[in-house]
Amino acid sequence: MPIYMDRHDVSKEVTAESVARLHLEDLKVQHKYNCRGLTYWFDNKRKTAFCLVEAPNAESVNKMHNHAHGELSHSIIEVDASLVESFLGRMEDPDVKPGAELNVIGESAFRFLLSVRIQIGRLNNNLDSGLASSISDYTHKIIKVVKAMQGTLVRQDSRNLLISLTTVQHAVHCGLALQEKLGKVYPQLSLSIGLDAGQPVEGNKSIFEDTIQTSRRLCEMGRGFSVSPMVQEMYKNEQSDTDLNSIQMVKISAVEMVFFNKLFDFLESNFSRSELRIDAFASSLGYSRSQAYRNSLGLLGLSPNAYLNKYRLEKSLDKLNSGMNTVSETGFLCGFSSSSYFSKCFRKMYGISPKEYMTAFH
């Protein structure tokens, strides 16, 4: 059967013990609705509870809640069991303490998500097939640091990793450790890191959807270790004796995040359009050409056109890595007007042709 996670926004009077009692009431009647309550999380600070239930459909979960105690969920989504375990660390209730009447779980589902990308620098024409093994070795080194910082690897592909951490201190320190320890392990490779935080269920979106998206976008900026305003504020409040300016991370302001999100919304929807020009780019974001230029330069260190070209080339690497497309198909899918122009831009950025890259990677 499918597994669902629902969200309950509760009043300030609600405690971990009262949520445990509601969970117990669910377990008493779950069989009537063909449900199986797996576990829950309760965040006393944010006053949110998240239930994990195996059920035939979302309606059955709310029917069970309504019969058991009348506290219906504010939103509910279907989730993948392996993702829940990776993000949150468990799929069932922890063991009951000996002699305890209730299994009270005061564990928050709020998580810090770190997106890490292995960036490809300029390569040389004599590069052999060692590129793939170098990236693989680099990935193992990253995972080793992540585990040492109490992080959990949620997923990975050829050069991207997503990591879940439970505290702001561990999350920030993990990003810093990756940057400092592994930033220059290989001359042609480097790391780009993005960090954001959030809760697993927001409306009808998939699990941690907004947080994953923001951390990935911060990573795609390619400026080292970039951190969202929310995480900066949380770290500052927890580490009040630490000067954020002394920490080697790119601190994005709330004002910059407005442009940042408009920019990436546009890029993700339009990067494959070869006819795209800066005027359309700027007007679609609601900015003048000069405003878009200044904001892009300040946030990304590049003009809109230069970053668009870099973004397209980054996308082309992922497609070439997959081996699913030819060089010509990759160029077309990533917004280049011709195969020859794609190869020219690719060589300028990476030092070798797309075909040579595919040979080296595979």
N, C-alpha and C positions, 0 to 999 in steps of 0.2 A: 504493500500500500504506500501511497505518497506520504511524505513527512511535511508538516506545516510548522511554521513559527509565527506566533502572534505577539502583538505588542499591547500592553495595558499601561496607559498613563494614569497613575493613581494619585490620590490626595496626599497631602503632607502628613496626615495622621497614620497612614499605612506603614507597617513595620515588616521586617523580614519574617517575623513569627506569624503575622496575619496572612501574608502571602503563602507561607508554608501550609497554613490551615486550608486556604482556598485550593491549593494543589491537592491536598489530601481528600477534600470533598470531590474534586474531579475524578480521582482514582476510584472512589466508591461507586460512581455511576458510569464510568467510561464504557463498560461492556454494553450498556443499553444503546450506545451509538456507534458501536464497532470501532471505538477509539482506544488508543493506548498512550497515556500520558508518559512521556519519556523523562522529562526534567524541566527545570525552569531556571531563570536567572533574575535576581532582583537588585536593582541599583538604588540604594537608599538616597544617595546624593541627588540623582536626577529624577527620582520617583517614577521609575519605569520597571515593568516586569515583562519578561519574555518567556512564553511557554513553548515547549517543543512537543508536538503531538503527532503520532502516526494515526492517520484517519482516512476514510474513503474520499472525503472532500472537505473544503473549508467550512461549509455549512454545518457539517457534523460536529466540528470543533466547537462552534458557537452554541449549538444545541446542547452539547455536553456542559459547557460553562453555564448556560442559562438554567439548566436543571440543577446543577450542583450548587451554585451560589448567586447566579444572576449577574455576574460581572463579565459582560461581553467584551471581546477584544476591540481595540480601536482600529487595528489593521492586521491583516494576516496574509502571509505569502507561502508558497510552496518552496521548499529548500532541498538542496542536495546534502545527504547525510555526511559525505566525506568532507564537504566544505564546512559544515557546521563544526565538525570535530577539529578540523584544521584551524579555523578561526577562534573557536571558543574552548577547545581542549577536552570536551567530553560530550557524550550523547545520552547520558543517563544520570540519575541522581547519585551524588556521592554516598558513601556508606553512612548509615545512621550511627551517631555516637552512642556507645553503650549506655543504656538506661534512659536515653532521651525519648520523650513522648512524641516529639515532632522532628522531622529532618529539616531543620531551618538552614536555608542556603542564602547567605548574604553576599553572593558573588555577582559582580556587575558583568554585563555583556558588552560594555563599552570597550572598544579596542583601538589601538594605534597601529595603522597600516603603513608599512614602509615598502615603497616600490623601488627596485634596484635594476638598473640597466647597465649592461656592459657596453660601453661606447667603443666603436671602431675608429681608430685614428688613421693616419696616412700609412699605407702599406707599401711594399716595394715589389718590383716586377719579378724578383727572384723568389718571392714567397712560395713556400711549398705547402703541402697539405697539413702542416703543423698548426694552422690557424684554429681549426676545430678543436684540436687537443689542448691548445692554449686556453681557449674559451672554456672548455670543460674543466681544466685544472683551476682556472680563475673562479669558476662557479663553486667548486668544492671548497676553495679557500673562503669564499663569501659565506657559504653555509656553516662552515666551522666557526667563524666569528659570530654569526647570528645565534647559533646554539649557545655559545659562551655568554652571550648577552641575554639569554633566556627568551629568545625569539623563536617562533615556529614558522617553518616554511609552509605556506599555503599552496602555492603553485609556482611552476617555472616552465619556461620554454628555452629556446636556443640561447637567448642572452638577456632574458627578463625574469625577475623573481619578485614574488609578493610575500611579505613577511608580516605576521601578526604578533603584537606585543601587548602586555597588559598594563604597563605603567608608562607615564610620560618620561620618567627618568631613564628607564631601560630603552625606550624608543629613541630618544635623542642621543643617548650614549652609544647605542648600536650604530646609528647613522654616522656619528663622529668616528667611531672605531673603524668602520668600513672605509671611510674616507682617508683616515690617517694611516691605517695599517696596510691597506690594499690599493691605495690610489695610484701607485706607480710600480706595481709588480711587473707589468709587461710594458715595453716602450710603445707598442701600438694600441694598447688597450687602457681604458680608464673607466671610472664609475660615475654614473649620474644617479642621484637618490632623491626621492620625494617622500614627505611624511605628512599624513593627515590623520584625523581621528573621528570616530563616530559610533553610532549604534547600529545593530544588525537590521532592524526593520524600520523603514521610513516610508510610510504610505504603502503603495503596491509595488514598489521597486524591488529588484532582487537583493539578496543578502549583501549588506554593506556597499550597495551600488554607488552611492554618492562618494563615500570615503575612498573606495577603490579608484574611482574616476579622478578625484582630485589628487590623490597621491601619485597616480600614473602621470597626470598632466604636469605636476611639479617636477617629476623625474624627467619628462620629455623636454623640459626647458633646457636641460643639458648644462646647467651652471654649477654642478657639484652637488651639495647637500641643500635642498630647498625645503623650507618648512612653512606650513600654513599658519595664518594668524591665530587660529584656535589653539594649536599646539604650542606656539610661542607663549601665549598668555598662560596656559596651564603650567608650562615649565617655569615661567617667571614666578608664578604664585607658589609653586612647590619649592623652588630653589631661589628663595628671595635674596639670598646673599650672592647670587651669581649675576654678573653683568652680561646680558645677552650679546652685547657688542664685542665681547671678548671671545665669543664662540664662533668657530669657522663654519658658519652656515648662512645660506641666503635667506633673509627674512622678508617674506612677502607681506605687505601691508593689506589691510582690509580694503582700502581704496584701489590698490593695484589688483586685488582679486576680482573686482568688477570687470576691468579690462581683460584680465587673464581668462576668465570664464567665457566672455563673449568671443575672445580670440580663438580659443580651442573649440568652442561650439561650431564656429565658422570653419575652422581648419578641418575638423573631422568630417564635416558634411561636404566640403568643397575641394579638398586638396587634389582630387583626381581630375578636376576640370582643367584641361590644358590652357583654355582661353582666359583663365582667371588673371585679373590685373589688380594693381594696388588701389585704384579708385573704387572698384567694386568691393574690394576687401575692406576699405575704410568706411564706405557708406553703409555697408551691411552691418558694421559694428556700431553705427550711430556716431561716428567721429569724422572730423575733417581729415584730409590727407596728412596735414602737418601734425595734427593731434595723434593720429595713429602711428605716425613715424616716431614722434617723441616718446609715446608710451611704450612702443615696441622696443625702442633702443634702450630705454631705462629698465624695462623688465627683463628683456631677453639678451641685451647687448648686441642686437642685430636689428636692421631695418625689417619692415614687414616682408618685403620681397626676398631678402636674404634668408629670413627665417623660414618662409614658405618653401624655398628651395631646399634648405636643410631638412625640414620636416618631411618633404617628399622623398629625399634620399634615405632618411632613416626608415621610412615605410618600405622603401625598395629593398633594404637589407633584410627585413623580416620576410618579405616574399621570396627573395633569393635563397634565404636560409631554409625555407620550407621545401624548396625543390619542386613546387607545384606549378611554377610558371617559367616560361622562357624569358630571356633577357628582353626581347621585344614586348612581350605581354606585360612584364613587370613595369617597363617604362610607361606604357600606355595606362596601366591601372594606377600608377602613381602620379599621373598628370603631366607627363612629358610629351611634347608634341610629336616627337619622332624618336626612333631607336638611336639614331646617331647623336641627337642632342642629349638624350639620357646618358649615353656612354661618355660623352664629353664632360657633362656635369659630374658624373660618378667618378671619373678619373681625376678630375680637378680636386674633388673632396677627399678621395681615398687613395689616390696614387696608382691605382690599377683599374683595369676595365671590369665591368660587371661579370663578364665571362671568366676572367682570371679569378675574380673573387669567388664565384661559384665553384670553380675547380679547387681553390685553396680551402674553402669551407667544407666541401663534401669529400 
